[in-house]
Amino acid sequence: MLHPSYSDLMKVVNSEVEPGETPVVNSRYSIVMATAKRARQIISGEEPLVSTKNATKPLSVAVEELNQGKIKILSEEDE
C-alpha cells in the first residue's frame, strides 16, 4: 500500500484551492504523472527537496516531496 494514499496526496495538492474553484487534481493519474516526472528529475541529478536516506528510491522521494508541499502540480491554466 502506498503511504500516503492517493486521496491524502490529492488533499495536499488541492489544499490551496478556494471553495467553488476547480481542483488542480481530480484523479490519481495526475498524481502518478507528477511524481513520475519529479522522480525522473531526481534520477537525472536534481537534488531532493526533502531529507532522505541513501537507499531511498527516487519515486518515494518524489511522493514525500509532494506530501510535504515542496513541489506543486500546476493546472493547465497556470502553465
N, C-alpha and C positions, 0 to 999 in steps of 0.2 A: 504494500500500500504506500502511496505517495504521501509524505508529510512535508509540508502542509498539503491539505487536499485542494483539488481544483476550485471548489467553492470558496475556500478560505482565500486562495490567491485572487479569485475574481473580486472578492470583497475588498481586498487591499488595493487592487488596481482601480476599482470604481469608487474608492472612499472619498475622492475629491470632487466627485460629480454631484452637482446640486440636484435636489429633488425635482423631478419633472424633466430633467435633461436626459438625453440618450446616453446610456452607459458606454464607456470606452470598450469594454469587453463583454460580449454576450455569449461566448462559447468557449469550450475547452480548447478548441482549435487555435484560438488567438493566444492562449497561454502557452501552448505547445510550440507554436511558431516563434514567439518572442523568446522563450527560454532556449530553444534550439539555436536561434540566431546569436544570442549572447554567449552560449557555450562555444560556438564556432569562433567568436571573437577571442574568448579566453584561450582556446587551443592555439590560435594564431599568434598569441603573445601578449595580449592585453592583460593588465593587472586586475585581479579580482577586487571588487569593491567591499568585500567582507573578509574578515579573517578566517582562514581555512587551515586545515591540516594538509600536509604534503600529499597524502593519498586521496584527498577529496576529488571526486570526478568533476569535470567542467560543468556538466548538466546540473549536478547537485549544487554547485556554487551559483549558477545562474538562477536556480529556483530560490535559493536563500537570498540572493540579491533582490529578486522581485518581492519576496515576502517581507523583507525589511524596508522596502520602498527606495532602495538605492538606484534602481532602474525603473523607467516608466514606459508604458506602452502608449504610444500616441495614436489618436484617432486619425482617420484618413484626412479629416479637415485640418488637423494640426501639422501634418507632414508637409 
